[in-house]
C-alpha cells in the first residue's frame, strides 16, 4: 500500500516519472513520492557496473520521519519519454538509498530532501562475500559471478584472449570480484574489456573496446553540431544542436609518459621459473595496429598521438621513459592431470602476452586524453529497449574558428570534431526538461573534411 498518490501526466513535460516508490523490509507501507519529486540526476559510466542517482523531493508530510531512513531503503523509479507514452518502452530502475545528502528547510511546512542512491544490486553484492575457485575464460567467470550472487543478467559481447584461466577469488564481494576479473581481460590484440550498467536496459554488459570501435556511428545522419549561429548555416536544421560543451584537462601527454604508456621498459619476473623477460613498449605500434584493423572509431584516421614527436632526434616512443617491473607466475596449475591446461591470474606463456595488458592500459589512457563533455537534449536516451549511451560511437561536429570563404559549406574544426565513444553520461531530470551531459573520449581524430 502506498500513502502518497502519484502525479498525473503533464503533457508539457519532456518525460513522465510514472512512479518513485520507497519500500523496505522494515516498512509496513510503501511510500510513493513521484508527486513531490522536484529533480533527479542519474549517472552512468563505462567503468562502473551500476548506476548512481541524486534524488530530490519536497517533504510536506513528514516523509523522512515516516520512512525513518536507515540507509538501506529501496527506491524504484519508472519513467518514460513523453513521445513514447502510448507505445514506447519504459525505463524501470531499482536503487538503494545509501545516504541522505541534505535536508534544507525552505519554510515552516516544507523541507527539500536530497538523497544519494546506488543501483540496488550493489547493495546485494555488498552483503555477500566470495571465496571460491573458478575456471574458464574471464567472461565466463564474470557471468558465473553475476548469475550466482546478483539479480541481474549479463550480456557478453567480445572474445577473450584467455580461454582457460583458474582463479581463487580473494575475499571480495561479487562486484569487486567481477571487476578484478575484468581487469585481467583483454582481446587477442590487447584491447580492454568494460563492465557497465546502461540506463536503457535492465542487464549488465561485458564488452570489449574492439567491438565498440568497430561499431558504426549511431547518429551518422544526425550528428551533434555546435555553432553559435546554427540557424544561419545552410543545412544545419537537420542536425542536432549541442547546448553546451567543455573541452578541458586535455592532451596530458606528460602524464601518459610518466605512467609508461608511450615508451617504457617492462620487465616481467616469473617467480615459478626464476626467469625475467624484458620488453620495450612502443605506443606507436599499438596505434598502427588499430589503424590497420580500422579500429580508430567511425571515420577517424589521425590517431591521438603524434608519432613524429622527437627528443634529441630520437622518437619519443622509442625512449624508456619508465622502467617498470612486474612479478608474475607460470605453471601454477600445470603439471597435474586435472589442472594441466589452466592458467593462473597472472600467467602468460610469452612476454608478448604480458605486453597485451600494457596495451590495454595505454589505450584506456589515450581514450581519456582528449575528454569532451557535451550537453544535449535527453530525448534520444530515454527509451527502455536498448543501450543508447555507454560504448556507443557518436559523431560530433564543431565549426572552424576561421570560417571558409565558401558560404555554401561550413568549415569543420578537425581537432575537436570527430567520432567519439560515449564513456559516461549524466542525465538531469528537472521539472519539465531533461538534458544529458555526455562524457566522450576518442583514440583518433578526423584526418580530413567529411560531409554532413
C-alpha positions in Angstrom: 0.0 0.0 0.0 1.2 3.5 -0.8 0.5 6.6 1.3 1.1 9.1 -1.5 -0.7 9.3 -4.8 1.5 9.7 -7.9 1.1 12.8 -10.0 -1.0 13.0 -13.2 0.6 13.1 -16.6 1.8 16.6 -17.6 2.0 16.7 -21.4 4.1 19.9 -21.3 7.0 17.9 -19.8 9.6 16.1 -21.8 9.4 13.0 -19.6 7.0 11.4 -17.2 8.0 10.0 -13.8 5.4 7.3 -13.6 6.5 6.1 -10.2 9.1 6.7 -7.4 8.3 4.1 -4.8 10.1 3.7 -1.5 10.0 0.3 0.1 11.8 -1.6 2.8 11.5 -4.7 4.8 11.2 -2.5 7.9 8.2 -0.6 6.5 4.6 -1.8 6.7 3.6 0.5 3.9 5.3 1.6 0.7 5.7 5.3 0.0 5.1 6.8 -3.4 6.9 10.2 -3.8 6.7 10.9 -7.6 4.1 13.7 -6.9 6.6 15.6 -4.8 9.8 14.9 -6.8 11.4 18.1 -7.9 14.6 16.8 -9.7 16.8 13.8 -10.0 20.1 13.1 -11.7 21.2 9.7 -13.0 24.9 8.9 -13.7 26.2 6.0 -15.8 29.8 5.2 -16.6 31.6 2.6 -18.6 33.9 1.7 -15.7 31.0 1.1 -13.2 28.7 -1.9 -13.3 26.0 0.2 -11.5 24.1 3.5 -11.8 24.1 6.2 -9.2 21.5 8.9 -8.6 20.8 12.1 -6.7 17.1 12.3 -6.0 15.4 15.5 -4.6 11.9 15.7 -3.3 9.8 18.1 -1.2 8.8 16.8 2.2 5.5 18.3 3.4 4.0 15.3 5.3 7.0 14.0 7.3 8.2 11.5 4.7 11.7 11.4 6.3 10.2 10.7 9.7 7.7 8.2 8.4 10.2 6.2 6.4 12.8 6.5 9.1 15.7 6.3 6.6 18.5 3.9 7.8 20.5 3.7 4.5 19.0 0.5 3.0 15.6 1.5 1.6 14.8 0.7 -2.0 13.7 3.4 -4.3 12.2 2.1 -7.6 11.6 4.6 -10.3 9.7 4.2 -13.6 9.9 6.8 -16.3 9.0 7.3 -19.9 9.9 9.8 -22.6 6.8 11.9 -23.3 6.7 11.0 -27.1 6.6 7.3 -26.2 3.8 7.3 -23.6 1.5 5.2 -25.7 3.8 2.8 -27.4 7.4 3.3 -26.1 9.3 1.2 -23.6 9.5 2.4 -20.1 12.7 2.6 -18.0 12.5 0.9 -14.6 15.4 1.0 -12.2 15.8 -0.1 -8.6 18.1 1.9 -6.3 19.1 1.7 -2.7 19.1 4.9 -0.7 22.5 4.9 0.8 22.9 8.4 2.1 20.8 11.5 2.9 22.9 14.2 1.3 21.0 17.2 2.8 17.7 18.3 4.3 17.0 22.0 3.8 14.0 23.7 5.4 12.5 26.1 2.9 9.7 27.4 5.1 7.7 26.3 8.1 5.9 23.5 6.3 8.4 22.4 3.6 11.7 20.7 3.5 13.8 19.9 0.5 15.4 16.4 0.8 18.3 15.2 -1.3 19.3 11.5 -1.1 22.1 9.7 -2.9 21.2 6.3 -4.4 23.2 3.4 -5.9 21.7 0.7 -8.1 20.2 -1.9 -5.9 22.3 -4.9 -7.0 25.3 -3.1 -5.4 23.5 -3.4 -2.1 23.0 -7.1 -2.8 26.7 -7.5 -3.6 28.0 -5.6 -0.6 26.2 -8.1 1.7 27.9 -11.1 0.2 31.5 -12.5 0.1 33.1 -14.7 -2.5 35.9 -17.1 -1.6 35.7 -19.7 -4.3 37.7 -21.2 -7.2 36.5 -20.5 -10.8 37.7 -21.8 -14.1 37.2 -20.8 -17.7 37.5 -17.6 -19.7 37.3 -14.3 -17.8 33.9 -13.5 -19.4 32.6 -16.9 -18.3 33.8 -16.3 -14.8 32.2 -12.9 -14.6 29.0 -14.3 -15.9 29.0 -17.0 -13.2 29.6 -14.4 -10.5 26.8 -12.2 -11.7 24.3 -15.1 -12.1 25.1 -16.6 -8.8 25.1 -13.6 -6.5 23.3 -10.8 -8.2 19.7 -10.4 -9.5 20.9 -9.2 -12.9 21.5 -10.8 -16.3 24.8 -10.2 -18.1 25.2 -9.7 -21.8 28.7 -10.6 -23.1 29.9 -9.1 -26.4 33.6 -9.8 -27.1 36.2 -12.5 -27.3 38.7 -13.2 -24.5 42.3 -13.8 -25.3 42.4 -16.4 -22.5 40.1 -19.4 -22.6 41.4 -21.5 -19.7 42.1 -19.4 -16.6 41.8 -20.7 -13.0 41.5 -18.3 -10.1 40.5 -18.2 -6.4 38.5 -15.1 -5.7 40.4 -13.5 -2.8 37.8 -12.4 -0.2 35.8 -9.9 -2.4 32.2 -9.1 -2.8 30.7 -10.2 -6.2 31.0 -6.8 -7.9 34.6 -6.3 -6.7 35.4 -9.9 -7.9 33.8 -9.2 -11.3 35.8 -6.0 -11.7 39.0 -7.8 -10.6 38.5 -10.4 -13.3 37.5 -7.7 -15.8 40.9 -6.0 -15.3 42.6 -9.3 -16.4 40.6 -9.5 -19.6 41.9 -8.4 -23.0 41.2 -9.2 -26.6 43.8 -11.0 -28.7 45.1 -7.6 -29.8 45.4 -6.3 -26.3 42.2 -4.1 -26.1 40.4 -3.8 -22.8 37.0 -5.0 -21.6 34.5 -2.9 -19.8 31.7 -4.0 -17.3 28.9 -1.5 -17.0 25.2 -0.9 -16.4 23.4 1.1 -19.1 20.3 3.2 -18.4 18.3 1.9 -21.3 18.3 -1.8 -20.4 18.0 -3.8 -17.3 21.1 -6.0 -17.7 24.8 -5.5 -17.2 27.1 -5.5 -20.2 30.6 -7.1 -20.5 32.1 -5.8 -23.8 35.5 -5.2 -25.3 36.8 -2.0 -26.8 37.4 -3.7 -30.1 33.7 -4.3 -30.5 32.9 -0.7 -29.6 35.4 0.8 -32.0 34.2 -1.4 -34.9 30.5 -0.4 -34.4 29.1 2.1 -36.9 28.4 5.7 -35.8 24.9 5.7 -34.3 24.0 9.2 -35.4 25.7 9.2 -38.8 22.7 11.0 -40.4 22.1 13.4 -37.5 25.5 14.4 -35.9 25.6 16.6 -32.9 26.6 20.0 -34.1 27.9 23.0 -32.2 27.8 26.5 -33.6 26.7 29.8 -32.2 24.9 30.7 -35.4 23.0 27.4 -36.0 20.1 29.0 -37.9 22.3 30.9 -40.3 24.2 27.8 -41.6 22.9 26.1 -44.6 21.5 22.6 -43.9 22.1 22.8 -40.1 18.4 22.4 -39.4 18.6 18.7 -39.9 21.3 18.3 -37.3 21.1 18.0 -33.5 22.3 21.0 -31.5 24.9 20.9 -28.7 23.6 23.1 -25.9 26.9 23.4 -24.1 30.4 21.8 -24.2 33.5 21.6 -22.1 36.9 20.8 -23.6 39.3 20.9 -20.7 42.1 19.0 -18.9 43.1 17.7 -22.3 46.2 16.4 -24.1 48.1 15.4 -21.0 50.9 13.6 -22.8 53.4 14.1 -20.0 51.1 12.2 -17.6 50.9 9.3 -20.0 54.7 9.4 -20.4 55.2 9.1 -16.7 52.8 6.2 -16.5 54.8 4.3 -19.1 52.1 4.4 -21.7 54.2 6.0 -24.5 57.6 4.3 -24.4 58.8 2.2 -21.5 60.8 -0.9 -20.5 58.8 -3.6 -18.8 60.5 -6.5 -17.0 58.3 -9.5 -16.1 59.7 -11.7 -13.4 58.4 -15.3 -13.4 58.7 -16.5 -9.8 57.9 -20.1 -10.8 60.8 -20.4 -13.3 63.0 -17.7 -12.0 63.4 -16.2 -15.5 63.0 -12.5 -16.1 61.9 -11.2 -19.5 62.2 -7.6 -20.6 60.1 -6.0 -23.4 60.1 -2.5 -24.8 56.6 -0.9 -25.1 56.1 1.5 -28.0 52.6 3.1 -28.2 53.2 3.8 -31.9 52.9 0.1 -32.6 49.6 0.0 -30.8 48.1 2.8 -32.9 49.5 1.3 -36.1 47.7 -2.0 -35.3 44.4 -0.1 -34.6 44.8 1.8 -37.9 45.5 -1.4 -39.9 42.4 -3.1 -38.4 40.2 0.0 -38.9 39.6 0.4 -35.2 40.1 4.1 -34.7 36.4 4.7 -34.3 34.0 5.7 -37.1 35.8 7.6 -39.9 38.7 8.8 -37.6 42.1 8.4 -39.2 44.5 10.7 -37.4 45.3 8.9 -34.2 45.5 10.6 -30.8 49.3 10.6 -30.6 51.9 12.3 -32.8 54.4 9.6 -33.9 56.7 12.3 -35.2 57.5 13.6 -31.7 61.2 13.5 -31.1 63.6 14.3 -28.3 67.2 14.9 -29.4 66.5 13.4 -32.8 65.0 10.2 -31.3 61.4 9.2 -31.5 59.6 9.8 -28.2 58.1 6.3 -28.1 61.5 4.7 -28.5 62.7 6.0 -25.2 62.3 4.0 -22.0 60.8 6.9 -20.1 59.9 4.4 -17.3 61.4 1.1 -16.2 58.6 -1.0 -14.7 59.0 -4.4 -13.1 56.1 -6.8 -12.7 56.1 -10.1 -10.8 54.1 -12.9 -12.4 54.0 -16.7 -12.4 53.6 -19.5 -14.9 52.7 -23.1 -14.4 50.9 -22.8 -11.1 48.1 -25.1 -12.3 50.1 -27.1 -14.7 51.8 -30.5 -14.4 49.0 -32.5 -12.9 46.4 -34.5 -14.9 43.4 -32.4 -13.9 44.9 -28.8 -13.9 47.3 -29.3 -16.7 45.8 -26.7 -19.0 44.8 -23.9 -16.7 46.5 -20.5 -16.3 46.6 -18.6 -13.1 45.5 -14.9 -12.8 48.9 -13.5 -14.0 50.1 -16.5 -16.0 51.3 -15.8 -19.6 53.2 -18.1 -21.8 55.1 -15.4 -23.7 56.4 -11.9 -23.0 54.3 -10.6 -25.8 51.2 -11.7 -23.9 52.2 -9.6 -21.0 52.5 -6.6 -23.2 48.9 -7.0 -24.1 47.9 -5.8 -20.7 50.2 -2.7 -21.1 48.5 -2.1 -24.5 45.1 -2.3 -22.7 46.1 0.3 -20.1 47.7 2.6 -22.6 44.7 2.6 -24.9 42.4 3.4 -21.9 44.8 6.2 -21.0 44.7 7.7 -24.6 40.9 7.3 -24.7 40.7 9.8 -21.8 43.5 12.0 -23.1 41.0 14.2 -25.1 37.8 14.3 -23.0 34.9 16.2 -24.3 31.7 16.9 -22.4 28.6 17.9 -24.4 25.2 18.7 -23.1 22.3 17.8 -25.4 18.6 17.1 -25.1 18.0 13.9 -23.3 15.2 12.5 -25.5 17.5 10.2 -27.5 18.4 8.2 -24.4 15.1 7.6 -22.7 13.9 4.5 -24.4 14.0 1.4 -22.3 14.6 -1.1 -25.2 18.3 -0.7 -25.8 21.5 1.0 -24.7 21.9 4.3 -26.4 24.8 5.7 -24.4 27.7 3.7 -23.0 30.1 2.3 -25.5 28.3 3.9 -28.5 30.1 5.9 -31.1 28.6 9.3 -32.0 29.7 12.0 -34.5 30.3 15.5 -33.1 30.9 18.4 -35.4 32.4 21.8 -34.5 32.8 24.7 -36.8 36.3 26.1 -37.5 37.0 29.4 -35.8 38.4 30.6 -39.2 35.3 30.2 -41.4 35.6 29.2 -45.0 35.1 31.8 -47.7 32.7 29.4 -49.4 29.4 30.3 -47.8 27.7 27.2 -49.0 29.9 24.8 -46.9 30.8 25.3 -43.3 34.4 24.6 -42.5 34.9 21.9 -39.8 37.2 22.0 -36.8 39.0 18.7 -37.4 40.7 18.8 -34.0 37.5 18.8 -31.8 35.3 17.3 -34.4 35.3 13.5 -34.8 33.7 10.2 -33.9 33.7 9.9 -30.2 33.0 7.0 -27.8 30.5 7.7 -25.0 32.2 6.7 -21.7 29.8 8.3 -19.3 26.5 10.2 -19.1 24.8 12.5 -16.6 21.0 12.7 -17.2 19.4 15.7 -15.4 15.6 15.4 -15.0 14.3 18.8 -13.9 10.8 20.0 -13.5 9.8 19.7 -17.2 13.1 19.2 -19.1 15.7 16.5 -19.4 19.2 17.0 -20.6 22.1 14.6 -21.0 25.7 15.5 -20.4 27.8 13.0 -22.4 31.4 12.3 -21.4 33.1 11.4 -24.7 36.6 10.1 -25.5 38.4 9.1 -28.7 41.6 7.4 -29.7 41.8 9.3 -33.0 40.6 12.4 -34.9 39.2 13.2 -38.3 42.0 13.3 -40.8 40.0 15.2 -43.5 36.8 17.0 -44.1 33.7 14.9 -44.0 30.3 15.8 -45.5 27.3 16.1 -43.2 
